[in-house]
Amino acid sequence: MRTLLIAAGALLLIASVYAARRVDAQQQQFYDCQLDAIKMFPGDWPPPVSPDSQSAAYIGICMGAAGYQITVSSSCGRLDGARAFDPMCYIPIGQIDRFLYRIDTAIEEWIHEPLVR
């Protein structure tokens, strides 16, 4: 039983490290897409940029090509069109990556949850 708990803990640790790397890669991809959008549509910048702008559309397409889709999730917390400009509003498209991403965001929320309610 103890060995099983140790193995489960190690597996969870490995999964969270992998997911954290994916979140870093996700944010880097977003910033790369945003930089490309700035170069392609300099008239849209500086922010605030309209959610209907060419830059917003380009960032969404660029992130989609990289394997991410826009979402409204607890990690994003935005319901407006500005979520196109928030790196935390994109989640992986792949099932395994999405599962690991959800584990990582759940751990992050648990860590940052207040101790006293």
Summary of the structure (lengths in Angstrom):
residues: 117
radius of gyration: 17.1
end to end distance: 34.0
largest distance: 62.1
contacts: 298
relative contact order: 0.14
helix: 68%
strand: 5%
